[in-house]
Amino acid sequence: MKQRTLTREVSIEGKALHTGQSVTLTFKPAPAGHGVVFRRTDLAGAPEIRPDANLVTDVVRATTITSGNADVHTVEHVLSAIHGCAVDNIVVEMNASEPPILDGSAKGFVDLLMQGEPIEQDAEREFFELEEPVTVQRGASSMIALPYDRLKISCTSADDRGIHAQHLSIEVTPDNYATQIAAARTFAVYEDIEPLIKMGKIKGGSLDCAVVLKGDKIISKEPLRFPDEFVRHKILDIVGDILLIGKPIKAHIIATLPGHAANVELAKALLAKAETWKKKRKPKPRPKTVQKHETSLEAARILEMVPHRYPFAMIDRVVEFIGDDALVAIKNVTFNEPYFQGHFPGNPVMPGVLQLEAMAQAAGIITLRQEANAGRTAFFMSADKVKFRRPVRPVDQLVINAKIVKTRGSRMAVAEATCTVDGQVVSSAELMFGFVDNPEG
């Protein structure tokens, strides 16, 4: 599954719910791996803020993130649309601190994203995946995240008085989100409105962007869009708030009486757990074969694949692979080579047999470009047409050119190799070697 961004930038204008300000919001394409970023163009330097649960500073009737002197209020509907529509890389540019509330749902943002024409990018999507269940409890709210191969949300909601209790379980796919979740509007209990006004919130609130519950009565300018619109909006908020972990998630989230505070607590708990899992997780062993994308090899990578060790590791670096059957490698000859103590005192010369071994090791590395040779060792069997043309001394750099010229089934191969110093051939040989499976364990 590929990452997605937009084909072109698109904008929308409206009034913010809590600040009451007029605001223009623009969705802009971003390169693969960029992620989601909010950009405040009304502030000096146009500071950017990434959605991060650890940057949340307010969860009263909305989710606010803050970085330095910049904050963005009520991010949940925008993030919900981005997450629900499977858009990975995007810049959300605003000329105020809060997105427009529109009709109180995420439908307007979904429509805007569709106008921007989501397009696949040349990179795979990265998901947050659980290794074990994660649970948080905040007052009457309970959030449980279970390992799952997609995003599924099962939610039970009710108002503070236990009225309008609703339940819905749904898999969040782009199609399901657009048709079953995005249009659900925000709602408020009538008795909570005055306290919110006293707190300086909902300055842009009206029945144009919310449904009001008064006892068992529903006050709305239009009929409910779904019989269970309230629980669908709770799921909408969860889809948005959970993106505060920084990437799309694969999980089954079971929410009971959720709210922004509980949603954010779950996101924080997931991020904390991810750090724990990372520390416990053993590093994945690197492949024992040369991968197609590897055009050269450093010493550490060579040692991951070959059995040779000091003082018999004769290849310091592979400079380049030429196709699948040839390479250029380097062996730096230093004064510290142990054989110089006896070969010869006062006149150090690299033994020809070790040059032969270096050529054989280089040829053996070529064979590791074949997946079939993983877990096998190339054993030097014979040498033919061996020539030594001039001495190799300390500080010389041995450049080894090797090429596989013949194979015999899957058990034997023949290579031609030369060693040069300063462009002059110092030795050459035709080498035969066979493959032996490494012992288990």
C-alpha positions in Angstrom: 0.0 0.0 0.0 1.6 3.3 -1.1 1.7 6.6 0.6 -0.6 9.3 -0.7 -0.6 13.1 -1.0 -2.6 15.6 -3.1 -2.2 16.4 -6.8 -2.8 20.1 -6.1 -3.4 22.6 -3.3 -7.0 23.4 -2.4 -8.5 26.0 0.0 -11.6 26.7 2.0 -12.8 29.6 4.2 -15.0 29.7 7.3 -15.4 30.6 10.9 -13.6 28.9 13.7 -15.7 27.3 16.4 -14.0 28.5 19.6 -12.2 31.7 18.6 -14.9 32.8 16.2 -12.2 34.1 13.8 -12.5 34.0 10.0 -9.9 31.6 8.7 -8.6 30.3 5.3 -7.3 26.7 5.4 -5.3 25.3 2.5 -4.3 21.7 2.0 -0.9 21.5 0.1 0.8 18.4 -1.4 4.0 17.2 0.4 6.7 14.7 -0.6 6.8 11.0 0.4 7.9 10.6 4.0 6.9 14.2 5.0 3.9 13.4 7.1 1.3 15.8 8.3 2.2 19.3 9.3 0.2 22.4 10.4 1.6 25.7 9.2 0.6 29.1 10.8 1.0 31.7 8.0 -0.3 34.4 10.3 2.7 34.2 12.6 6.3 35.4 11.9 8.3 32.7 10.2 5.2 30.6 9.5 6.0 28.1 12.2 5.1 24.5 11.7 3.6 22.0 14.2 3.4 18.2 13.7 0.5 16.4 15.3 2.0 14.8 18.4 0.1 13.7 21.5 3.0 15.0 23.7 2.3 18.5 22.3 -1.3 18.6 23.4 -2.1 21.5 25.8 -5.9 21.5 26.0 -8.6 18.9 25.6 -11.7 20.9 26.7 -14.3 20.4 23.9 -11.4 20.2 21.3 -7.8 19.2 21.0 -5.1 21.8 20.9 -1.4 21.3 20.1 1.3 23.8 21.0 5.0 24.1 19.9 6.9 27.1 21.1 4.8 30.2 20.7 2.5 28.6 18.1 -0.6 26.6 18.7 -3.4 25.1 16.7 -6.8 24.6 18.2 -9.5 22.0 17.3 -7.2 19.9 15.2 -9.4 16.7 15.5 -11.8 17.2 12.5 -9.0 18.1 10.1 -6.8 15.2 11.3 -9.8 12.9 11.1 -10.4 13.7 7.5 -6.7 13.2 6.6 -6.5 9.9 8.5 -9.9 8.6 7.3 -9.1 9.4 3.6 -5.7 7.7 3.9 -3.6 10.8 3.0 -0.1 10.5 4.5 1.8 13.6 3.4 0.2 17.0 3.5 0.7 20.6 4.7 -2.3 22.2 6.5 -1.8 25.9 6.1 -3.9 28.3 8.1 -3.9 32.1 8.6 -5.4 31.7 12.1 -5.0 29.5 15.2 -8.0 27.3 14.5 -9.5 25.6 11.4 -13.0 26.5 10.2 -15.7 24.5 11.9 -17.8 24.4 8.7 -21.0 22.3 9.5 -19.5 20.7 12.6 -18.5 17.5 10.8 -15.5 16.4 8.7 -17.4 16.2 5.5 -16.2 19.6 4.2 -12.6 18.6 4.8 -13.2 15.3 3.0 -14.7 17.1 0.1 -11.7 19.4 0.0 -9.3 16.6 0.0 -11.1 14.9 -2.9 -10.9 18.2 -4.8 -7.2 18.0 -4.3 -7.2 14.6 -5.9 -5.2 12.2 -3.7 -2.4 10.5 -5.6 -0.1 7.6 -4.7 3.6 8.2 -4.1 6.6 6.0 -4.6 6.9 4.9 -1.0 5.1 2.3 1.1 2.8 3.4 3.9 4.1 3.1 7.4 1.7 2.0 10.1 1.7 2.0 13.9 1.2 -1.6 14.8 0.5 -3.0 18.3 2.5 -5.8 19.9 0.1 -6.1 22.8 -3.2 -4.6 24.1 -3.0 -1.0 25.5 -5.6 0.3 27.9 -6.3 3.7 29.5 -9.0 4.8 31.9 -9.9 8.4 32.5 -12.9 8.8 34.8 -15.9 7.1 33.2 -14.0 6.9 29.9 -12.3 3.7 28.9 -10.1 3.1 25.8 -8.7 -0.2 24.8 -6.5 -0.8 21.7 -6.0 -4.3 20.5 -3.6 -5.7 17.8 -5.5 -5.9 14.5 -4.6 -5.9 10.8 -6.7 -2.8 9.9 -8.3 0.1 11.8 -11.6 -0.9 13.5 -13.4 1.2 16.1 -16.1 -0.1 18.4 -17.6 2.8 20.4 -20.3 3.2 23.0 -21.4 6.8 23.8 -23.9 8.6 25.9 -24.3 12.1 27.2 -23.4 13.0 30.8 -26.9 12.0 32.0 -26.8 8.6 30.3 -29.3 9.7 27.6 -28.9 9.1 23.9 -26.8 6.0 24.5 -25.5 4.6 21.2 -23.1 1.9 19.9 -21.4 1.3 16.6 -18.6 -1.0 15.5 -17.0 -0.2 12.1 -13.9 -0.7 10.1 -12.4 2.6 9.1 -11.6 2.4 5.3 -11.6 5.5 3.1 -15.0 4.5 1.6 -16.6 3.7 5.0 -15.2 6.9 6.5 -16.5 9.1 3.7 -20.0 7.6 3.7 -20.5 6.5 7.3 -18.4 8.8 9.5 -17.4 12.1 8.0 -20.8 13.7 7.9 -21.6 13.1 11.6 -21.8 16.5 13.3 -20.5 17.6 16.7 -23.0 17.9 19.5 -23.3 19.6 22.9 -25.5 19.3 25.9 -27.6 22.4 26.4 -26.6 22.8 30.1 -22.9 22.8 29.1 -23.2 25.8 26.7 -23.2 28.6 29.2 -20.1 27.3 31.1 -18.3 26.9 27.8 -19.1 30.5 26.9 -17.8 31.7 30.3 -14.6 29.8 29.5 -14.2 31.9 26.4 -15.0 29.0 24.0 -17.6 28.4 21.2 -17.5 32.0 20.1 -18.2 30.8 16.6 -20.8 28.2 17.7 -24.3 28.0 16.4 -26.9 25.5 15.2 -25.3 25.8 11.8 -22.4 23.7 13.1 -23.7 21.6 16.0 -26.6 19.6 17.3 -27.8 20.5 20.8 -29.2 17.9 23.3 -31.7 19.2 25.9 -32.9 16.4 28.0 -34.3 13.8 25.6 -34.9 16.5 23.0 -32.7 17.1 20.0 -32.3 20.7 18.7 -31.0 20.9 15.2 -31.6 23.0 12.0 -31.9 19.7 10.0 -32.9 16.2 10.8 -30.2 13.9 12.2 -28.0 12.6 9.3 -27.9 9.1 11.0 -30.1 7.7 13.7 -26.9 7.1 15.7 -25.1 10.4 14.6 -23.7 11.0 18.0 -21.6 7.8 18.3 -20.5 8.3 14.7 -19.1 11.7 15.6 -17.3 10.2 18.6 -15.7 7.8 16.2 -14.8 10.7 13.9 -13.0 12.4 16.8 -11.2 9.2 17.7 -10.0 8.8 14.1 -8.6 12.3 14.3 -7.1 12.3 17.8 -5.4 9.0 17.3 -3.4 10.4 14.4 -1.5 12.3 17.2 0.7 9.2 17.3 2.2 10.5 14.0 1.2 7.8 11.6 -1.9 5.7 10.6 -2.7 2.9 13.0 -3.7 -0.7 12.6 -5.7 -1.6 15.7 -9.1 -2.4 17.1 -10.0 0.4 19.4 -12.8 -0.2 21.8 -14.1 3.0 23.3 -16.6 3.5 26.1 -17.8 7.1 26.7 -14.8 8.6 24.9 -13.8 12.2 24.8 -10.8 14.2 23.7 -9.0 13.7 27.0 -9.3 9.9 26.9 -8.4 9.9 23.2 -5.2 11.8 23.8 -4.4 9.6 26.8 -4.6 6.6 24.5 -2.4 8.2 21.9 0.2 9.1 24.6 0.1 5.5 26.0 0.6 4.1 22.5 3.7 6.3 22.0 5.1 5.3 25.4 4.5 1.6 24.6 6.1 2.0 21.2 9.3 3.1 23.0 9.2 0.1 25.3 8.6 -2.3 22.4 11.5 -0.8 20.5 13.9 -1.4 23.4 12.7 -5.0 23.8 12.7 -5.7 20.1 15.9 -7.5 18.9 17.4 -5.8 15.9 16.4 -7.6 12.7 19.5 -9.4 11.4 20.8 -7.9 8.2 20.6 -10.2 5.2 23.5 -12.6 4.6 23.4 -12.0 0.9 24.3 -8.8 -1.0 21.0 -7.0 -1.8 20.3 -5.6 -5.2 20.3 -2.0 -4.0 23.8 -2.4 -2.5 26.3 -1.1 -5.0 29.2 -1.1 -2.6 30.1 -2.6 0.8 32.0 -1.2 3.8 34.0 -3.5 6.1 31.3 -3.9 8.8 28.8 -5.1 6.1 31.3 -7.5 4.7 31.9 -9.1 8.1 28.1 -9.6 8.4 28.2 -11.9 5.4 31.5 -13.7 5.3 33.0 -16.1 7.9 36.6 -14.6 7.7 38.0 -12.7 10.7 41.2 -11.0 11.6 43.9 -11.8 10.7 42.4 -13.6 7.7 39.8 -11.0 6.5 41.4 -9.8 3.3 38.7 -7.4 1.9 38.5 -4.0 3.5 35.9 -2.6 1.1 33.9 -3.4 -2.1 34.1 -0.3 -4.2 31.5 -1.4 -6.7 29.6 -4.3 -8.1 29.5 -4.6 -11.9 26.3 -6.4 -12.7 25.7 -9.6 -10.8 29.0 -11.3 -11.7 31.9 -8.9 -11.0 33.2 -6.5 -8.5 36.1 -4.2 -7.6 37.4 -4.5 -4.0 40.2 -3.0 -1.9 42.8 -4.5 0.5 44.9 -1.8 2.3 48.3 -3.3 3.0 49.7 -1.8 6.3 52.8 -2.1 8.4 50.7 -3.8 11.1 50.0 -6.9 9.0 51.3 -9.8 11.3 53.0 -11.7 8.5 55.5 -8.9 7.9 57.3 -9.9 11.1 58.6 -12.9 9.3 58.1 -12.2 5.6 60.7 -10.7 5.5 62.4 -8.9 8.4 63.9 -5.7 7.0 62.3 -6.3 3.6 58.5 -6.7 4.1 56.6 -8.3 1.2 53.0 -9.5 1.2 53.0 -13.3 0.6 51.7 -14.2 -2.9 49.4 -16.9 -1.3 47.6 -14.1 0.7 47.1 -12.1 -2.5 45.5 -15.3 -3.9 43.4 -15.6 -0.8 42.2 -12.0 -1.2 41.2 -12.7 -4.8 39.3 -15.8 -3.6 37.5 -13.9 -0.9 36.5 -11.2 -3.4 35.1 -13.8 -5.8 33.2 -15.4 -2.9 31.5 -12.1 -2.1 30.2 -11.9 -5.7 28.4 -15.2 -5.2 26.5 -13.7 -2.3 24.5 -11.6 -4.7 22.6 -14.9 -5.3 19.8 -15.5 -2.8 20.4 -19.3 -3.2 23.8 -18.9 -1.6 22.5 -17.4 1.7 23.7 -19.5 4.6 26.5 -21.1 2.5 30.3 -20.6 2.5 32.5 -20.5 -0.6 35.5 -22.8 -0.1 38.6 -22.2 -2.3 39.3 -25.5 -4.2 42.0 -24.8 -6.8 43.9 -22.2 -8.6 45.1 -22.1 -12.2 47.1 -19.7 -14.3 48.5 -18.1 -11.2 51.1 -15.3 -11.8 52.9 -12.9 -9.4 54.4 -10.0 -11.3 55.9 -7.7 -8.7 56.2 -7.4 -4.8 53.4 -5.9 -2.8 54.7 -3.9 0.2 53.4 -1.9 3.2 51.2 1.2 2.3 50.3 -0.4 -1.1 46.6 -0.5 -1.8 45.6 -3.7 -3.5 42.8 -3.2 -6.0 41.1 -6.5 -6.7 39.0 -7.1 -9.8 37.1 -10.3 -9.8 34.5 -11.8 -12.2 32.6 -15.1 -12.2 33.1 -16.7 -15.6 31.6 -20.1 -15.1 29.2 -22.0 -12.8 28.7 -25.7 -12.5 25.2 -26.2 -11.1 24.7 -24.8 -7.7 27.8 -26.2 -6.1 30.8 -24.9 -8.0 32.0 -21.7 -9.7 35.1 -20.4 -11.5 36.3 -16.8 -11.3 39.0 -14.8 -12.9 40.8 -12.2 -10.7 43.6 -9.7 -10.8 45.3 -7.6 -8.2 46.7 -4.2 -9.1 48.8 -1.5 -7.3 48.8 2.0 -8.8 47.3 0.6 -11.9 49.9 -2.1 -12.4 49.0 -5.8 -12.3 50.8 -7.5 -9.4 49.1 -10.9 -9.5 46.3 -12.8 -11.3 44.7 -16.2 -11.2 41.8 -18.4 -12.2 40.1 -19.7 -9.2 37.7 -22.6 -8.6 35.6 -22.8 -5.4 32.7 -24.8 -4.1 29.8 -24.0 -1.8 29.1 -25.8 1.5 26.0 -25.2 3.6 26.9 -23.6 7.0 26.2 -25.8 10.0 23.0 -24.9 11.9 23.3 -22.9 15.1 
